[in-house]
Amino acid sequence: MKKVKLIILIFIAGVFTTTSCEFGDINTDPTALAKSSLKDQLPNVMGQTAFNVGGSGSRGIGLIMQQFKGLDAQQISMMNYVMDGSTFNNLWSFGLYGAGAMTATNVLINQAIEEEQPYYVGIAKICMAVNLGIATDSWGEVPYSEAFLGEGGDEFLQPAFDTQEELYNSIQSLLDDAITELGSAPVAGGPGSDDLIYGGDADSWILTARALKARYYMHLTKRDGSASSKALPLLQASYTSNSEESMFTEFGGQGTVDANPYGQFGDQRPNTLGIMESFNETMDAKADPRISDYMAYDGSNWMYFTSSDGLFWSSYTSPIPFISYSEVMFLTAEAQLREGSLSAAETSLAAAITANMDQIGIASADYAAYVASFGNFSGLTSDAERLERIINEKYFALYAQAFTEIWCDYRRTDYPTLTDNPDGVNGSDPSGVIPRRWLYALDEIFSNTESVDEAIARQGPDLLDTDIWAYKD
């Protein structure tokens, strides 16, 4: 375990102390990883993936989705939609590509295939799917099919961008492959304690792959009329309780250095990020028992971070799920609603809220009234109102554990109802709407100009208000 934590520690230090990068860093193959054992590589891949789920991109989403509030420095700029190609450059070049999670995961997949270790292949492909989902839901078109072929010649140092439709197909293929690999017979030397979530339990990873497949089907409700019918059987064959969800918990063993990314940011950038007043006020008006677990008042502002062992989602040791049981149940409620099963959808909505309350550790006596008020469709007369209830409740439940999913829900359903920041009109967001994507990273623009230009020609201007394929009307 000391070796595992050291690997994660090295990654964390690299991501959170780097403020810029040189041109030559892009598409650099992490050869040190290629020489490592699978048991050394897997914790690194899982740790990088967890940090991408909860890192800088997620903080940015929390700001534009009006759960976080910028109090100082860059956080105010992001809240006001003042973002450019440098804002999430590190997420692109160090979190995902370059020496980031997707490159490391590709090394792990290839080596695991060579060594005929199917469970490593399966887990790694799930991690790749999660990271690719973050990438395409943040930018739209991104490199994937040619992204890790640098050894094939100079032409692959400027990889083409895949369309988002192709990327979603790739995500589903990765997860299908993972289910197949994890369903095969175990091989000696497979993952054990180096699997920091399930300890090598293939069946649990299969449940996770099914849940993720359903998530990415549901992202396409604007593009695919059969999305909910595809997702529903997968959801019903995935998690059945909080105990089964894919929760990464290996944080805080070295204090702030390997702390949960929200806790680490709160310690390193104190008083720059708080909670949006409207988010607090809505929870307060509904007597939401999660308030004291999400935020604390410092006399001037509601804060998302208090101390190393303070709030549930922002302490040094707070967990990060790849996907949670509560998300599965919200997706189930939505899919059932779209399929016309109102009673089942209502039951699933109550179960989703209950799962989130239990996940946080709130006593049932303290949340029973809330579930009775908001875990049903009482008084709602249309499916639009019922969908709004599901997505609104999901908005509060997935706070700080799945910001990307909150953003995806908003772009595909228009819920929750939010008001564009009146100060948000600028050169990067000419219409001033809540951003629909991030601007491409400067590193990629400089090193892979032709491919970036081709993606922009297909997708639309490299602006915050350009809709990406999955969420276009």
C-alpha positions in Angstrom: 0.0 0.0 0.0 2.9 2.4 0.6 4.0 1.9 -3.0 0.4 2.5 -4.2 0.2 5.8 -2.3 3.6 6.9 -3.5 2.5 6.4 -7.1 -0.6 8.5 -6.5 1.5 11.1 -4.6 3.8 11.5 -7.5 0.9 12.1 -9.9 -0.9 14.6 -7.6 2.3 16.6 -7.1 2.8 16.8 -10.8 -0.7 17.9 -11.6 -1.1 20.5 -8.9 2.3 22.1 -8.9 2.5 22.5 -12.7 1.3 25.8 -13.9 2.5 25.7 -17.5 4.1 23.3 -20.0 6.6 23.3 -22.8 5.6 22.6 -26.4 7.5 19.3 -26.3 5.5 17.9 -23.4 2.5 17.2 -25.6 1.9 13.6 -26.7 4.9 12.5 -24.6 4.8 8.8 -24.0 5.3 8.0 -20.2 7.9 5.3 -20.9 8.5 4.8 -17.2 5.0 3.5 -16.9 5.6 1.1 -19.8 8.4 -0.5 -17.9 6.3 -0.9 -14.7 4.4 -3.9 -13.6 0.6 -4.0 -14.1 0.3 -3.9 -10.3 2.2 -0.6 -10.2 0.4 0.9 -13.1 -3.2 0.3 -12.1 -3.2 2.4 -8.9 -1.7 5.3 -10.9 -4.4 5.0 -13.6 -7.2 4.9 -11.0 -5.8 7.8 -9.0 -5.4 10.0 -12.1 -9.0 9.1 -13.2 -10.4 10.1 -9.7 -8.5 13.4 -9.9 -10.0 14.1 -13.3 -13.5 13.4 -12.0 -13.0 15.9 -9.2 -10.3 18.3 -10.5 -10.2 21.7 -12.2 -12.8 21.0 -14.8 -15.3 20.0 -12.1 -14.6 23.2 -10.1 -15.3 25.2 -13.3 -18.6 23.3 -13.8 -19.6 24.0 -10.2 -19.1 27.7 -10.9 -21.0 27.9 -14.1 -23.7 25.6 -12.8 -24.2 28.0 -9.9 -23.4 25.7 -7.0 -20.0 27.3 -6.4 -19.3 31.0 -6.2 -16.1 32.7 -7.1 -14.8 34.8 -4.2 -11.4 35.7 -5.5 -8.9 35.3 -8.3 -9.6 32.9 -11.3 -12.7 31.6 -9.6 -14.5 35.0 -10.2 -13.4 34.9 -13.9 -14.8 31.5 -14.4 -18.1 32.4 -12.7 -18.3 35.3 -15.2 -17.5 33.0 -18.1 -14.1 34.6 -18.7 -12.2 31.6 -19.9 -9.8 30.9 -22.7 -7.6 28.1 -24.0 -5.3 28.4 -20.9 -8.1 27.8 -18.4 -8.2 24.0 -18.6 -4.9 23.5 -20.4 -3.5 21.5 -17.6 -6.6 19.2 -17.5 -6.0 18.5 -21.2 -2.2 18.2 -21.2 -1.5 16.7 -17.8 -4.9 15.2 -16.6 -6.0 13.5 -19.8 -3.4 13.5 -22.6 0.3 14.0 -22.6 1.4 12.1 -19.5 -2.2 12.1 -18.2 -4.7 9.4 -17.4 -5.7 8.4 -20.9 -2.1 8.0 -22.1 -1.3 6.0 -18.9 -4.4 3.9 -19.4 -3.5 3.1 -23.0 -0.1 1.8 -21.8 -1.8 -0.3 -19.2 -4.3 -1.8 -21.7 -1.6 -2.7 -24.2 0.6 -4.3 -21.7 -2.2 -6.2 -20.1 -3.2 -7.6 -23.5 0.4 -8.6 -24.1 0.5 -10.3 -20.7 -2.9 -11.9 -21.2 -4.4 -10.4 -18.0 -8.1 -9.8 -18.9 -9.2 -8.3 -15.6 -6.5 -5.5 -16.0 -7.7 -4.9 -19.5 -11.3 -4.7 -18.3 -10.6 -2.3 -15.5 -8.4 -0.1 -17.6 -11.0 0.1 -20.4 -13.5 1.3 -17.8 -11.1 4.0 -16.7 -10.5 5.0 -20.3 -14.2 5.3 -20.9 -14.6 7.6 -17.8 -11.8 9.8 -18.9 -12.9 9.9 -22.6 -16.4 10.8 -21.3 -14.9 13.8 -19.4 -13.0 14.9 -22.4 -15.8 14.8 -25.0 -18.4 16.2 -22.6 -16.0 19.1 -21.9 -14.8 20.0 -25.4 -16.9 18.0 -27.9 -14.6 16.6 -30.6 -11.3 15.4 -29.2 -8.5 13.0 -30.3 -9.0 9.4 -29.5 -8.5 6.9 -32.3 -5.1 8.3 -33.3 -4.3 9.9 -29.9 -1.9 7.2 -28.6 -0.2 6.2 -31.8 2.9 8.4 -31.5 5.3 5.5 -32.1 3.8 4.9 -35.5 5.5 8.0 -37.0 5.5 11.7 -36.9 2.0 11.9 -38.5 0.5 10.6 -35.3 2.0 13.4 -33.2 -0.8 15.5 -34.7 -3.7 13.1 -34.2 -7.0 13.7 -35.9 -10.0 14.6 -33.7 -12.9 12.1 -33.6 -16.4 13.4 -34.0 -18.5 13.3 -30.8 -20.7 10.7 -32.3 -17.7 8.5 -32.9 -16.4 9.2 -29.4 -19.7 8.0 -27.8 -19.5 4.9 -29.9 -16.0 4.4 -28.7 -17.1 4.8 -25.1 -19.7 2.1 -25.5 -17.2 -0.2 -27.2 -14.7 0.2 -24.4 -17.4 -0.7 -21.9 -18.6 -3.7 -23.9 -15.0 -4.9 -24.2 -14.6 -4.4 -20.4 -17.6 -6.5 -19.6 -16.3 -9.3 -21.9 -12.8 -9.2 -20.4 -14.1 -9.1 -16.8 -16.5 -12.0 -17.6 -13.7 -14.3 -18.6 -12.0 -16.8 -16.3 -9.5 -15.3 -13.8 -5.8 -15.6 -14.6 -3.1 -16.0 -12.0 -1.4 -12.7 -11.1 -4.6 -10.6 -11.7 -5.5 -7.5 -9.8 -5.8 -7.6 -6.0 -5.0 -4.9 -3.5 -3.7 -2.7 -6.4 -7.3 -2.4 -7.5 -8.1 0.5 -5.1 -11.9 0.3 -5.5 -12.9 -3.4 -5.6 -9.8 -5.3 -4.7 -9.9 -7.3 -8.0 -13.6 -8.2 -7.8 -14.5 -8.6 -11.5 -18.3 -8.8 -10.9 -18.3 -5.4 -9.2 -16.5 -3.9 -12.1 -19.1 -5.4 -14.5 -21.9 -3.7 -12.5 -19.9 -0.4 -12.9 -19.5 -0.9 -16.6 -23.3 -1.5 -17.0 -24.0 1.7 -15.0 -21.6 3.7 -17.1 -23.0 2.4 -20.4 -26.5 3.5 -19.2 -25.1 6.9 -18.2 -23.6 7.5 -21.7 -26.8 6.3 -23.4 -28.8 8.7 -21.4 -26.5 11.6 -22.4 -27.9 11.1 -25.9 -31.6 11.7 -25.2 -31.5 14.6 -27.7 -29.9 12.5 -30.4 -31.4 9.0 -29.9 -35.1 8.4 -29.3 -34.3 4.9 -28.0 -31.7 6.1 -25.4 -33.9 5.3 -22.4 -34.9 1.9 -23.7 -31.2 1.0 -24.1 -30.3 2.3 -20.7 -33.0 0.9 -18.6 -32.1 -2.8 -18.7 -28.5 -1.9 -18.0 -29.5 0.2 -15.0 -31.6 -2.6 -13.6 -28.6 -5.0 -13.9 -26.2 -2.7 -12.2 -25.9 -1.4 -8.6 -28.6 -2.3 -6.0 -27.1 -0.4 -3.0 -24.5 2.2 -2.0 -22.2 -0.6 -1.0 -21.7 -1.6 -4.6 -20.8 1.8 -6.1 -17.3 2.5 -7.5 -16.0 4.8 -4.8 -12.3 5.9 -4.8 -11.2 6.5 -1.2 -7.4 6.5 -1.3 -7.0 10.1 -0.3 -5.3 12.0 2.5 -2.7 9.5 3.6 0.0 12.1 3.1 -2.1 15.1 4.3 -2.7 17.9 1.8 -0.3 16.4 -0.8 -2.6 13.5 -1.7 -5.8 15.0 -0.4 -9.1 14.8 -2.2 -8.9 17.5 -4.9 -11.6 19.6 -3.4 -10.0 19.5 0.0 -6.6 20.1 -1.5 -7.9 23.2 -3.4 -9.6 24.5 -0.3 -6.3 24.3 1.6 -4.1 25.7 -1.1 -6.5 28.4 -2.3 -8.3 29.5 0.8 -11.3 31.8 0.6 -11.3 31.9 -3.2 -14.2 29.5 -3.7 -17.5 29.4 -1.9 -21.1 28.3 -2.3 -23.5 30.3 -4.4 -26.2 32.0 -2.3 -29.1 30.7 -4.5 -27.9 27.1 -4.0 -27.9 27.5 -0.2 -31.2 29.4 -0.2 -33.0 26.8 -2.3 -31.7 24.0 0.0 -32.7 26.0 3.1 -36.2 26.7 1.7 -36.7 23.0 1.2 -35.4 22.2 4.7 -32.7 20.0 3.0 -30.9 18.1 5.7 -27.7 17.9 3.6 -26.8 21.6 4.0 -24.5 21.1 7.0 -22.7 18.4 5.1 -22.2 20.5 2.0 -21.3 23.9 3.3 -20.5 26.1 6.4 -21.1 29.8 7.0 -17.9 31.8 7.9 -19.8 35.0 8.9 -19.7 36.4 5.3 -20.1 33.6 2.9 -21.2 30.0 2.7 -18.0 28.0 2.2 -17.5 24.7 0.4 -14.4 23.9 2.5 -13.7 24.2 6.2 -10.8 21.9 7.3 -9.0 18.7 6.7 -11.9 16.7 8.2 -14.8 19.0 7.8 -17.5 18.8 5.1 -18.5 15.5 3.5 -17.3 16.1 0.0 -14.3 18.4 0.6 -12.3 17.0 3.4 -8.8 15.6 2.7 -10.2 12.0 2.7 -13.5 12.6 1.0 -14.3 9.9 -1.6 -14.9 10.3 -5.3 -17.2 7.9 -7.1 -16.7 7.0 -10.8 -20.5 6.6 -10.7 -22.7 6.3 -7.7 -25.8 4.2 -6.8 -27.8 7.4 -6.3 -26.9 8.5 -9.9 -28.0 5.1 -11.1 -31.3 5.5 -9.5 -31.8 9.0 -10.8 -31.0 7.7 -14.3 -33.5 4.8 -13.7 -36.2 7.3 -12.7 -35.7 9.3 -15.8 -35.5 6.3 -18.1 -38.7 4.9 -16.6 -40.4 8.2 -17.0 -39.4 8.4 -20.6 -40.7 4.9 -21.1 -44.1 5.8 -19.6 -43.7 3.9 -16.3 -44.8 6.8 -14.0 -45.3 4.7 -10.8 -41.9 3.0 -11.2 -40.2 6.3 -11.9 -41.7 7.8 -8.8 -40.4 4.8 -6.7 -37.0 5.2 -8.3 -36.9 8.9 -7.6 -37.5 8.3 -3.9 -34.9 5.6 -3.9 -32.4 7.9 -5.5 -32.8 10.7 -2.9 -32.7 8.1 -0.1 -29.5 6.6 -1.5 -27.8 10.0 -1.5 -28.9 10.8 2.0 -27.7 7.4 3.2 -24.4 7.8 1.3 -23.7 11.0 3.2 -24.7 9.4 6.5 -27.9 11.3 7.3 -30.2 9.5 9.6 -33.5 8.3 8.0 -35.5 10.2 10.6 -33.9 13.4 9.5 -34.6 12.9 5.8 -38.0 11.2 5.8 -39.9 14.4 5.5 -37.8 15.6 2.6 -38.3 12.3 0.7 -42.0 12.5 1.4 -42.1 16.0 -0.1 -39.8 15.7 -3.1 -39.5 12.0 -3.8 -42.7 11.8 -5.8 -44.7 13.5 -8.5 -47.6 14.7 -6.4 -49.2 17.8 -7.9 -47.2 17.5 -11.2 -49.5 17.1 -14.2 -47.0 16.7 -17.1 -44.0 14.6 -18.0 -42.0 17.9 -18.4 -42.8 18.8 -14.8 -41.9 15.3 -13.6 -38.6 15.3 -15.5 -37.8 18.7 -14.0 -38.4 17.2 -10.5 -36.0 14.3 -11.2 -33.3 16.5 -12.7 -33.7 19.2 -10.0 -33.3 16.6 -7.2 -30.3 15.1 -9.0 -28.7 18.6 -9.2 -28.6 18.7 -5.4 -27.7 15.1 -4.9 -24.7 15.0 -7.2 -23.2 18.2 -5.8 -19.3 17.7 -5.7 -19.4 14.1 -6.7 -20.4 14.4 -10.3 -20.3 17.9 -11.6 -19.9 16.8 -15.2 -23.1 14.9 -15.0 -25.0 18.0 -13.7 -23.7 20.0 -16.6 -24.6 17.2 -19.1 -28.1 17.1 -17.6 -28.5 20.9 -18.0 -27.4 20.9 -21.6 -29.7 18.0 -22.7 -32.8 18.8 -20.6 -32.6 22.6 -19.8 -33.0 21.7 -16.1 -32.5 23.0 -13.5 -33.8 26.4 -14.6 -30.8 28.7 -14.2 -30.3 32.4 -15.1 -27.3 33.2 -17.3 -24.8 35.4 -15.5 -25.5 39.0 -16.7 -21.8 39.7 -16.6 -21.0 36.7 -18.8 -21.0 38.3 -22.2 -17.4 38.4 -23.6 -15.3 37.4 -26.5 -15.2 33.8 -25.5 -19.0 33.7 -24.9 -20.6 36.2 -27.2 -24.2 35.3 -26.3 -23.5 35.2 -22.6 -25.2 31.9 -22.0 -24.1 29.4 -19.5 -21.1 27.8 -21.2 -21.9 24.8 -23.4 -18.3 23.5 -23.7 -14.7 24.6 -22.9 -12.3 26.2 -25.3 -9.6 24.0 -26.8 -6.4 23.9 -24.8 -3.6 26.2 -26.0 -1.1 23.3 -26.0 -3.2 21.4 -28.5 -3.8 24.5 -30.6 -0.1 25.2 -30.9 1.1 21.6 -31.5 -1.8 20.2 -33.5 -3.2 23.2 -35.3 -4.5 21.5 -38.4 -6.5 18.9 -36.5 -8.0 21.5 -34.2 -9.0 23.7 -37.1 -10.7 20.7 -38.8 -12.6 19.9 -35.6 -13.7 23.6 -35.3 -14.8 23.6 -39.0 -17.1 20.6 -38.2 -18.3 21.5 -34.8 -18.5 25.2 -34.9 -16.5 28.2 -33.5 -14.1 27.5 -30.6 -16.3 29.4 -28.2 -18.0 28.7 -24.9 -21.5 29.1 -26.4 -21.0 26.6 -29.2 -23.3 23.5 -28.7 -21.6 20.2 -29.1 -23.2 17.3 -31.0 -24.7 15.4 -28.1 -26.6 18.5 -26.8 -27.7 20.2 -29.9 -31.4 20.7 -30.5 
